[in-house]
Amino acid sequence: MQFEVSRFGAVEAGRRAEKRERLSATAAFDVCHPALALRALLFVQGVCAVLALADAASATDWAQRQAALALGGLAATLLWLVVVCAAKGPLQRQAGAVRAALVVGLGALLAWSVSRGLVWIGLVGGGDGARVAEPALQGLAVALGGGCLAGLVWIWLELRARAGRPADAHARLAELQSRIRPHFLFNALNTAMALVRVAPERAEAVLEDLAQLFRTALAEAGSSVPLSEEIDLARRYLAIEQVRFGSRLVVHWEIDPKVASARVPPLVLQPLVENAVRHGVEPNARGGELWIRATVRAGQVDLRVSNTVGDRTGPPGLGMALPNVRERLRLLHDLAGQCDIQREPGQFHVRLLVPMP
């Protein structure tokens, strides 16, 4: 058996900090996501409407100014989103200040270029005589406006990215402790100890599954993993619990192979499966049944975890699993990610919806 070497100290801490910085950059530049792009477009259009209103002499004048600003703002914003999305990889490798400067500078350049292009082809007029006499100042004002809007969108994306990371070491520790409950570790070790003499092969399999679970739980995971990895992790967890409960635990798997490449937050399925075992199987003398289904419907992965509910349920926990899953799905997929629960007589269902890549 081969063990991985644990690393401690300032060097490893620095590497982890650099990795967290790269993950933050990945989330901040998630402008390829349709929902985030739509919000950026609506924000820019709203600012253009306010600017047109501030300088309008009448409703008709405002409509004319708004049409010109909206056209230019739409074209510049779309170009900015496309360029930033296409250059996502190279931008991530830059330092934070350099990334911000490039993004803001790109916004200013595109705003100026689009405004000059619209004036040149005649879709937008130069305005009154004072503005025509000073095209350089007008272009400078447009560039500054584009840079400011790009900077505001960048700040919003940065704040959104930071919201998905633990605030400090205490939050990180609490996150790790909540991923796999301590009582499961003790039960799994006791099960392996009981099997060492009577079935050493099964004991070895239990320990291997347990090692993989904690290797994943303690790893510095990225913002997403393939759904196939989460399903494999859930299978390992249930294999350990199957040794404990025997015939009391009946598991049904219905997995469409097409869902393997869908992206989900790390450790999003295992807590749901653990809750199902803890509340639907463990407290009932007759045990219970568990269904894990994953299908593709209308370009989305429909992932469901269902379990039977007996007369007794497990002790109430901290209530963190489902809210944590919802929040991480929102951070990864925004409006395209969804987590719903449904209670019905004798059964409890959790459904996750994530987009297909």
N, C-alpha and C positions, 0 to 999 in steps of 0.2 A: 504494500500500500504506500502511495506517495502523498506526502503532505506538502501544502503550499507554505512558503515562508511568509511570516507576518513581518511587516515593516513598520517601524515607529520612528519618531524623531522629527526634527525640523525639515529634513529633505522630503520625507514622505508627506508631511503636512503641507509643504509648499506645492508638491505635485497635486495634492487634492484640491488646494485652493485654485491652482491653474485650471484644473478640470472643471470645477464649479464655475469659474469665469467663462470657460468655453460653453458650458451648458446654458449659462445666462445669456450669452450672445446668441446662441441658437434660438432660444425662446424669444428674445427681443426682436430678432429679424424674421419672425414668423409672419411676415406680410404676404406670404404666398397663400395663407389661409383665406378663403373667400369671405368669411364673416368679418375678419379683421380688416381686409381690404375695403369692404363695404362701409364699415364704420369710419375709416379714414376718409373715404370719398364724401360721406355725409357731413363729416366735420368740416372739411374744406369748403363744401358748398354752403354750409351754414355761416361760416366766417365771411365768405364772399357776399352773401345776402346782407349781412350786417354792415359791411364796408360800403356796399352800394347804397344802403339806406342812409348812412351817415352823410353822404355827399349829394343826395338827390334833392331837387327842387320841387318835384311833384311825383305823383304815383306813376305817371307815364315815364318820366325821367328815370325813376328808380327801376322800372321794368326794363328799360333799355340798358341801363348800366349793369343790372343784375344778369341780363342775358349775356353781355360781353364777358363779365367776370366769371360767370358759371361755365361758359364755353372754355375759356382759358384755364380755369381751375380744374375742370374735369380732365382736359387733355394733359396738363402738367402732372396732376396727381396720378393718373393712370400710367404715364411714362415713368414717374418716380417709383411706383409700386413694382412695375415690371423690371426696371433696372436693379432695384434693391433685391428683389427676389432672385433674379438671375445671378447677381454677384454675391449671393448669401455666403458661399464658401470662402472666397477671398476676404470678405469683410470680417468674418468670424476670426480670422487669424491676426487681425490687427488689434492694437491696444484700444482700450475703451475710449480714450480721448480722440484717438485717430479715427475710430469708427464714427464717433459723433460728428467730427469735423467733416468727414467725407459725406455723410448723409445730409447734413445741413447744406454743405456746398453744392451737392447734387440737386437739392431742392431749389436753391437759388438759381443755378445754371439753367435748369429745365423751365422754371417760371419765366426767366428772361427770354429764353429761346422761343418758347411757345408764344409769348406776347408779341415778340418781334415778327414771328411767322404769321400770326393772325393779322397784324397790321399790314404786312407786306402783301398778303393775298387779298386784302380788302374786306375780310370778314369783320374786323373790328376797326373803328375809326380812331383817329388820334386824339379826339376830344376837342376842347375849345382851343382858342389861339394860343393861350399861355402855355398849354401843355405841348402843343405842336412845336412851339419855339424852343422848348427845352426837352428834347427826346432823351438826352443822356440822363437827366434827373428822373424822368419818368421810368426809364429802364432800370435805374438804380433802385427806385422805390419798389418796382415789381420784383426785382431780385431779392431785396431785403424781406419783402412779404413772403415770397416762396421759401426763403431760408428759415424764417420764423415758424411758418406752418410745418415745415419738415422737422424742425427742432421740437415742436410741441408733440407731433406724432411720435417722434423718437423717445421723448420723455415718457409718454404714455406707455409705449411698448416696454421700456425699461422697467417702469413701476409694475407693469403686469407680470414681467418675468420674475422680478424679485418677490412678488407675492406667492410664487410657487415654490420658493426655497425656504428652508428653515432659517429663522432669524438669527439664531446663535447656537452655541454648542449644546445648551440645555434642550432646545427644541429638537435638535438632531438626535439627542439621546432618547427623548420621549418618543420620537418617530420610530427609532429602531426597536424600542421596547414594545411598542404597540403592534409591530408587524407580525410577530409570532408570539403567542402568549406563553409565559413561563410554564404554566401547568401542562401544556402540550409537550414541552421539552422533558419534564420529569416523567410523564406517562410514557413517552417514547423510549427513554433510557431504561425505565423499569421493564418495559416490554422486551427490549433487546437483552437485558440481563436474564430474564426468565427463559429466553430462547437459546442462550449461549450453549447450554449443555444438551438440551433435547433436540434443537434444530439449529445448529450453528450457521447453516447457509442462510436461513431466514433471518437470523440475527444480523448477519453481515449485510443483507439487503436492507434491513431497517436502518442500520447505521449509515449506509451509503445514501439512502434517501434523505435521512436527517441532515447529513453533512451538506448535501446539495441545497436543501432548503435554507440552511443558515448561511451558506456561501452566497446565495442570492440575496438573502435578507440584509447581510452586512456589507454587500458590495456597493460601490459608488456608482449606482445605475444612472443611465441617462434619462431623458425626459420620457422616452417610450421604448418599448420592446415589442417584438413580434408576438401575436396572440398565441402562436404555436408554443413559445417558451412558457407562457403563463399556463397553458393547458398541461404541458409536461410537468410543471411544478405542482399543479393541482393533483395530477395523477400520483406523484410521489407522496404527497401529503395523505391522500386517501389510501394509498397502499399501506402506510404506517397505521392509519386508523383501522384499516381492515383487519390487520393482525390483532389489534386490541379487541374489536367488537365481534369479529367473526361473522356468523350468519345474521347477527342483529343489524348489520349495515349492508344494505343492498344499493349498489351504485349502477346507474344507467347512463351510458355515454352515447350521445347522438351528435357527432361533430362532422360538419361538412369540410372536406379537405381544402376548399377554396378560401376558408377564413384564416388560414395559417399566416398570411402576410399582413393582416390588419395590424395597425399599431395601437397599443394600449399602454397606459401607465404601468410601470413595474409593480409587481405584487398587488394587482387589483383583483384577481380572481381567487387567490388562495384565502384571503380573509372572508370572502363570501361563502366559500365551501366550508371553512372552519366554523362559521356561524351556523350553517345548516346542520353540521354534525353536532355541535355543542347544544343547540336548542331543539333539534328535531329528532336526534337519535340517542344521544348519551343519557338523557333523563328518563327515557321510557324503557321499561323492562323488555318489551317486545322489539325494541329498536325502531328502525324506520327506513325509508327509502329516500334516495337522492338522485335527481336528474340534472345532468349538465348538457345543455343543447346549444349548438352554435350553427346558424344558417345564414345565408346571404339573401337579403330581400331588398329590392329597389336600390341597389348600390350601397347598402348598409349591412353590417354584421349584427345579427340579432343573437345576443348571448344571454342565455337564461340559466339560472340556478334555482331549482325548486326542491323542496323537501317536505316530507309529511310532518304534521304537527299532532302530537298526542295529547293526552290529558295533562301531562306535566311538561314544563319547559325548563331549560337551564337557568341558572341564576343570571339576573340582568348584568350586563357588562357596563362599560363606560359610554356606550352609544357612539363610538367613534368610527366604526367600520364604514357604514353607509355614507355618512357625511364626508368622510375622507375620500371615498371612491367618487362621489359626486364632484367634489372640488377638484380632484386631479383630472377627471374627465373634462371638466370645464376648462381647465388650464391648457390641456393638450388639444382638445378638439373644439373648444368654444361651443357655439350653438349646435354643432353637429354631434356632440357627445351627450348622451342621456342615460340616466339611472332611475329606474322606477321600481317600486315595490307593490305587491298585490297580496292581500290576505283573503283567503276563502276558507270555508269549513274544511279542516283537515289538511290544508296545504298552505305553504308560504312560498312566494315567488319573487325573485329579483331579476330584472331585465336590464341589460346594458345594450345601448345602441352606439356603434362607432362606425365612421365611414370606411369604406374599402379604399385602399390606395390606388 
